[in-house]
Amino acid sequence: MTVNELGKELSEMYENAPEGDKVAMIHLFGIRYSKIIKKNNYTASEIIDNTKLENGSNMNKSYQTEISKGVNLAEYVIDKETLIKFIKDYG
């Protein structure tokens, strides 16, 4: 997955987040894509530079910290969607 594709996915997750959960979706993005981010040495800044919100702007650079938090949390948590898919495939 390219940094451009990650930016697009982050944009979609952010824009489609339930009211009040936008920051949580940024954390979830970091969790979900941490392996790709680490493997390719992508920075949170690069990912944000590749976002495109509905209003035509990029996400605020202050969200870099939130992406990093998600990437760090990935070592300790798994998101429900991934777990459910795993159980369906192998359970």
Beta strands, then each sheet from edge to edge (+ up, - down):
end
